Structure formats: structure tokens, C-alpha cells
């Protein structure tokens, strides 16, 4: 715990929300999203730059759909693209070295024990478990697999052939993740119930490429001799170039029937965010002084509701707020884990 944790540059706490409907249809995966199975699912907002309004809008559209049933969490993604390429064919490769589509899932919203999934246009997959974010010293468990995972990719155009670029339109992805694996890190070790939410986000990694010897290759920056940095386009903006801030991922609400009203983010979720700002502040203080403190900055204290408490040792802290109903406490500690107790 040597370094400060950079605080995301967001003007207000407003992650995107999605109402995920339950389906009774059977998905036959082929990567196409223009079939009856997906008609019930609305499109998400178009992806934006990972830093949000601080950067220009992406030059190519990306959007997703979600559904669920008793066995699977379903994802469909559409990536508009005229330069359709991929190189990695071995499972568990570092897929974001290609253009890719990524899914991040934190079932219980505590920012620990969450899942990352990546796929490229060759339908090559990388799935891993994060014990806690890298910023908090968390390792990734690369040997963890989504057993029973189903995936498919459809290419609307031609893969790895620059001569057909003018005819390329997009590539799309279908993913079915079984609850019997995802529930490992979920509340009470079970799939979600109607009316509950999980924290989810999506990312599209996009590299600049050019054509050499009739092949797509990453464009090299002549100043550095290395490829230009990739773009990161996401569903719910992060305010920082780092996907591993689960507290900023979107809210996916599960519904077992067609819902007319869109769920709001609860006051307790706002209080979790207020505690998260205490965490950022404390980690900055620790980086400068080598210890934590009970003397929180005045400006931050003014933002906190009544009932805030904090306890510290030289190397730990435990901060809490009363829930909005006052019947339980919400806690956060020095490694960023947040939870509730009655």
C-alpha cells in the first residue's frame, strides 16, 4: 500500500443502468443478433470513451444487449468495424493485444472477487477471476474458467483481408455464461433474483492499424517505436483509464417480466460511493504520510451524511455510514472492500 489511488474524474455518481429481461427462448449461438431470441432485449447506450466526456466520442459504434434465464446470463455485442482483424488463437492469451470485446461482472458489488472476460474476432477467449482490484494488491486467477461457457462470433465482412475493407460492416458476439459458475462470488452464493442488480461493465479495445504486405498491422508511433496506445470504449464511463474500478460499473437490474418502470439507484448505493471517496482520500493520505488518519478533510466531511464513523490503526482503517433506513451499517476498509451489516 505505497501509492495513492487516483480518483476518477467524474462530475457526479451516475453509472449507466440496464433492465435485463428474463427469456423463455432457447439461444442457438451463431454470433448473429438479428434473430427472434434478441428481440425482447433493448440496446444499451452507445459506448463512449473510458474517460467519458473528457475525450471525444468513439469513431465506431459499439452497443450491447442482455437477457437471462434460470441457467444463463446472455450477452450480445455489436461492434461496427471496417478493419476486421484478429491474430490470437490460443485460449487464455492476453486478448486485448488484439481488438476485442470485454465483459466485467461484480455480482455482489463489494469490488472484490469479480470476473473479467475477453473475446476477439476469432472467437478466442480469456476468462479470469480477480480476487480484488490490482490497485488494492489483488492477484488475477488466470486458471479460473467459466465452465460451460458458450460463445460465437459472426463476421459481417471478411476477417483479416484488407482488400475487402470497403465491404466490411461489423463483427458481433454472443456469450452465454452459466449461473452455476457466476454464483461463486454472488450474494448468498446464488444467481440473482428478479428485482436485484449486479454490477457490470463492458469495454472495447481498439488499436490503430495500417496495411502492410496485404495484412493489418498495428500502426507504429515513429517517436516511440511502439504501437500507438489503444482506445478504450466502454458502456458506463469510468473517468479514468482503468477498468478495474468496479464501483463505477453499470447497474444491471434483473426482471422476470416486462417491466414498465426503470429501477433507480438506491440511496444506499450513493452512500457506498460516499464511502468510496473516503477510501480515495485515505489512500492519498497514506501515500504522503505512511499512515491513516481519523481527521478527514473538511470538504469531504461536509459531503457525508450524519452517522459517519472511522477507526484507524497505522496501516488500516474502517469507515462506516448508516444505511438510508437506519437499520444497518455500510462499511469500507483500506483495501477497498465494501459491505453491509445489520
C-alpha positions in Angstrom: 0.0 0.0 0.0 2.6 2.5 -1.2 0.8 4.5 -3.8 -2.2 6.8 -3.8 -5.3 5.6 -5.6 -6.1 8.0 -8.5 -9.6 9.4 -8.0 -11.8 9.1 -11.2 -12.7 12.4 -12.8 -16.5 12.2 -12.8 -18.8 15.1 -12.1 -21.4 13.0 -10.3 -22.1 9.4 -9.5 -24.4 8.2 -12.2 -23.4 4.8 -13.7 -25.5 3.5 -16.6 -28.4 1.2 -15.9 -29.9 -1.7 -17.9 -33.1 -3.6 -17.4 -32.3 -7.2 -18.2 -35.5 -9.2 -19.1 -35.9 -12.9 -18.4 -36.4 -15.0 -21.5 -38.1 -18.4 -22.1 -36.5 -18.9 -25.6 -33.5 -21.1 -26.3 -30.4 -19.4 -27.7 -28.7 -21.2 -30.6 -25.4 -19.3 -30.8 -24.1 -18.2 -34.1 -22.9 -14.7 -33.3 -25.9 -13.0 -35.0 -28.1 -10.6 -33.1 -30.8 -10.2 -35.8 -32.9 -13.2 -34.7 -36.1 -13.6 -32.6 -34.2 -14.5 -29.4 -32.8 -10.9 -29.0 -36.0 -9.0 -29.9 -37.1 -8.6 -26.3 -33.7 -7.1 -25.3 -33.2 -3.3 -25.7 -29.9 -2.0 -27.0 -27.7 -0.3 -24.4 -26.4 3.2 -24.9 -23.6 3.5 -27.5 -20.2 3.1 -25.9 -18.2 6.2 -25.0 -14.5 6.8 -24.3 -13.4 5.3 -21.0 -12.8 8.8 -19.6 -16.3 9.9 -20.5 -16.9 13.5 -21.7 -13.2 14.4 -21.2 -12.4 12.7 -24.5 -14.1 12.6 -28.0 -16.8 10.2 -28.8 -15.6 6.9 -30.4 -15.3 6.8 -34.1 -17.0 3.4 -34.4 -20.3 2.4 -32.7 -20.5 -0.3 -30.1 -23.6 -1.5 -28.2 -24.8 -4.5 -26.2 -27.9 -6.4 -25.3 -28.5 -8.7 -22.2 -31.0 -11.3 -21.3 -31.2 -14.1 -18.6 -33.0 -17.3 -17.7 -32.6 -19.9 -15.0 -29.4 -21.3 -16.5 -27.5 -18.5 -18.2 -26.6 -14.8 -18.3 -26.7 -13.8 -22.0 -24.7 -11.1 -23.7 -24.9 -9.9 -27.3 -22.5 -7.2 -28.6 -22.3 -5.4 -32.0 -19.0 -3.7 -33.0 -19.2 -1.6 -36.1 -15.9 -2.1 -38.0 -14.4 -1.9 -41.4 -10.9 -3.2 -40.3 -11.9 -6.6 -39.0 -8.8 -8.4 -37.8 -7.5 -10.8 -35.1 -4.4 -12.8 -34.5 -4.7 -14.7 -31.2 -5.9 -18.3 -31.4 -4.9 -19.8 -28.0 -7.3 -19.6 -25.1 -6.1 -17.5 -22.1 -4.0 -15.4 -24.4 -3.9 -11.7 -23.5 -6.8 -11.0 -25.8 -6.6 -7.1 -25.6 -3.4 -7.3 -27.6 -5.9 -7.7 -30.4 -9.1 -5.6 -30.9 -11.5 -7.2 -28.5 -14.8 -7.1 -26.6 -14.7 -7.4 -22.8 -17.2 -8.1 -20.0 -16.7 -7.3 -16.3 -19.0 -8.6 -13.6 -19.1 -8.0 -9.9 -22.1 -10.0 -8.6 -22.3 -8.6 -5.1 -20.9 -5.1 -5.7 -18.2 -5.3 -3.0 -15.5 -4.5 -5.6 -13.7 -7.8 -4.7 -14.0 -11.2 -6.3 -15.1 -10.2 -9.7 -14.9 -11.6 -13.2 -13.2 -10.5 -16.5 -13.9 -12.0 -19.9 -12.3 -11.0 -23.2 -13.0 -12.3 -26.8 -11.6 -11.4 -30.2 -13.0 -11.7 -33.7 -11.5 -15.3 -33.9 -13.7 -16.3 -31.0 -10.6 -16.8 -28.8 -11.5 -16.3 -25.1 -9.7 -15.2 -22.0 -11.6 -15.5 -18.7 -10.2 -14.8 -15.2 -11.1 -14.1 -11.7 -9.9 -11.0 -9.8 -9.6 -11.5 -6.0 -9.5 -7.7 -5.7 -8.5 -4.9 -8.0 -4.9 -4.5 -8.9 -4.8 -1.1 -7.2 -5.5 -3.0 -3.9 -2.8 -5.6 -4.4 -5.2 -8.1 -5.9 -3.9 -11.0 -7.9 -5.7 -12.3 -11.0 -6.6 -16.0 -11.1 -5.8 -16.9 -14.7 -6.6 -20.6 -14.2 -10.2 -19.9 -13.3 -12.6 -20.9 -16.1 -16.2 -20.3 -16.8 -17.1 -24.0 -17.2 -20.0 -24.4 -19.6 -19.3 -21.1 -21.3 -20.8 -20.8 -24.8 -19.6 -18.2 -27.3 -20.0 -17.4 -31.0 -18.7 -14.6 -33.3 -20.3 -13.5 -36.6 -18.3 -11.6 -39.2 -20.3 -9.2 -41.4 -17.5 -8.9 -43.9 -14.2 -10.7 -44.2 -11.7 -11.4 -41.4 -8.0 -10.4 -41.9 -8.4 -9.4 -45.5 -7.7 -5.6 -46.1 -8.7 -6.0 -49.8 -12.4 -6.3 -48.7 -12.3 -3.4 -46.2 -14.9 -1.4 -48.1 -17.4 -4.2 -47.7 -16.8 -4.8 -44.0 -19.6 -3.7 -41.7 -19.1 -5.2 -38.2 -18.5 -8.2 -36.1 -20.9 -9.4 -33.4 -20.6 -11.6 -30.4 -22.9 -13.9 -28.4 -22.0 -15.1 -25.0 -23.9 -17.4 -22.6 -22.4 -17.6 -19.1 -23.8 -20.3 -16.7 -25.1 -19.1 -13.3 -23.6 -22.2 -11.7 -20.2 -20.6 -12.2 -21.1 -16.9 -11.8 -22.8 -17.6 -8.5 -19.5 -18.4 -6.9 -18.9 -14.7 -6.0 -22.5 -13.7 -5.7 -24.7 -12.8 -2.7 -25.5 -15.9 -0.7 -23.8 -18.0 -3.4 -26.8 -17.9 -5.8 -28.0 -16.5 -9.1 -29.8 -13.1 -9.0 -33.5 -12.8 -8.2 -35.9 -10.6 -10.1 -35.6 -7.0 -8.7 -31.9 -7.4 -7.8 -28.9 -6.0 -9.6 -25.4 -6.9 -10.4 -22.6 -4.5 -11.3 -21.4 -5.0 -14.9 -19.4 -3.1 -17.5 -18.2 -3.6 -21.0 -15.1 -2.5 -22.8 -14.0 -2.5 -26.5 -10.2 -2.2 -27.0 -9.4 -0.7 -30.4 -5.9 -0.4 -31.9 -4.9 1.8 -34.8 -3.9 -0.4 -37.7 -2.5 0.0 -41.2 -2.0 -2.3 -44.2 1.4 -3.8 -44.9 2.1 -6.8 -47.2 -1.7 -7.2 -47.6 -2.1 -7.6 -43.8 -3.4 -5.5 -41.0 -0.6 -4.5 -38.6 -0.6 -2.1 -35.6 0.4 1.4 -36.6 3.8 2.4 -35.1 4.5 5.7 -33.5 7.8 6.8 -35.1 8.7 8.7 -31.9 8.5 5.7 -29.6 8.9 2.9 -32.0 5.9 1.2 -30.4 2.3 0.9 -31.4 0.1 3.9 -30.7 -1.9 3.5 -27.5 -5.2 1.7 -27.9 -8.6 3.3 -27.5 -10.8 2.0 -24.7 -14.5 2.4 -25.4 -16.9 1.4 -22.6 -20.6 1.2 -21.8 -20.5 3.1 -18.4 -17.7 5.7 -18.4 -15.0 5.3 -15.7 -13.4 8.8 -15.6 -10.0 7.1 -15.6 -8.1 4.8 -18.0 -8.6 1.8 -15.8 -11.5 -0.7 -16.0 -10.6 -2.1 -12.6 -12.7 0.4 -10.6 -15.8 -1.9 -10.1 -17.5 0.8 -8.1 -18.1 2.7 -11.3 -19.5 -0.1 -13.4 -23.1 0.0 -14.5 -26.2 -1.5 -12.8 -27.9 -4.4 -14.5 -31.3 -5.0 -12.9 -32.9 -8.4 -13.5 -36.7 -8.6 -14.2 -38.8 -11.8 -14.6 -41.5 -10.0 -16.6 -41.7 -7.0 -18.9 -41.1 -4.0 -16.6 -42.7 -0.6 -17.2 -40.6 1.4 -14.7 -36.9 1.6 -14.7 -35.3 1.0 -11.3 -33.5 3.9 -9.7 -30.1 3.7 -8.0 -30.9 3.5 -4.3 -29.7 6.0 -1.7 -27.6 3.2 -0.1 -25.6 2.9 -3.4 -25.0 6.6 -3.2 -23.7 6.1 0.4 -21.4 3.4 -0.8 -20.0 5.9 -3.3 -19.6 8.5 -0.4 -17.6 5.9 1.5 -15.5 5.2 -1.6 -14.5 8.9 -1.7 -13.2 8.4 1.9 -11.2 5.5 0.6 -9.6 7.6 -2.1 -8.8 10.3 0.4 -7.3 7.9 2.9 -5.2 6.2 0.3 -3.8 9.6 -0.8 -3.1 10.5 2.8 -1.3 7.2 3.4 0.9 7.7 0.3 2.0 11.0 1.8 2.3 10.2 5.5 2.7 6.4 5.8 -0.4 6.0 8.0 -4.1 6.6 8.0 -6.0 9.2 10.0 -9.3 10.0 11.6 -9.0 13.6 10.5 -10.8 13.6 7.2 -10.6 16.7 5.0 -13.2 19.3 5.8 -14.7 19.5 2.3 -15.2 15.7 2.2 -16.7 15.6 5.7 -19.3 18.2 4.6 -20.5 15.8 1.9 -21.0 12.9 4.3 -24.4 12.3 6.0 -24.8 12.1 9.7 -23.6 8.9 11.4 -20.2 8.7 9.7 -17.6 7.0 11.8 -14.0 6.0 11.2 -11.5 3.9 13.1 -7.8 3.6 12.2 -4.5 2.0 13.0 -1.3 3.0 11.3 -1.9 0.6 8.4 -5.7 0.0 8.4 -9.0 1.9 8.5 -12.6 1.1 8.9 -15.2 3.7 7.9 -19.0 3.4 8.1 -22.3 5.1 7.4 -25.8 4.3 8.5 -28.0 2.9 5.7 -30.7 5.2 4.4 -33.3 3.4 6.5 -31.0 3.5 9.6 -31.4 -0.3 10.2 -27.8 -1.3 9.2 -24.3 -0.1 8.6 -22.3 0.1 5.4 -18.6 -0.3 5.8 -15.4 0.2 3.7 -11.9 -0.7 4.7 -8.3 0.2 3.5 -8.3 -2.4 0.7 -11.5 -1.0 -0.8 -13.9 -3.8 0.1 -17.4 -2.5 0.9 -20.1 -4.5 2.7 -23.2 -4.1 4.8 -24.1 -5.4 8.3 -27.4 -5.2 10.1 
